Amino acid sequence: MRVTPTGTSVASFTLAVNKTWVTQDGEKKEKTTWFRITAWRKLAETAAQHLAKGRQILVVGEVEEASAWSDRDGNPRATIEVTATLIRFLGGKNGDHGGEDTLPEF
């Protein structure tokens, strides 16, 4: 988290959403979509305090921009930038699947 010159808290982080499926031929496929999330003010402070790599979260927000590129192997990739309006923490503090935390919803 950082603070702007005007004193506003802002936190930026990336969120990976993985999709896995099996083709008709029985081949397992996986696709990852990356989101670059920006949170402001109290939401930024809460995110900075509670987020950790692997932590499951739900983000609601406004899509600001999307960019596409190719990785080293020539596979198409995309990043979508989102300004968060709500973050809900799911699972336990270590990313387990024990249900939603009792942390406040911001």
PyMOL commands that set and color helices and strands:
alter all, ss='L'
color gray80, all
select helices_A, chain A and resi 41-50
alter helices_A, ss='H'
color red, helices_A
select strands_A, chain A and resi 2-3+9-22+28-40+56-70+76-90
alter strands_A, ss='S'
color yellow, strands_A
deselect
rebuild
show_as cartoon
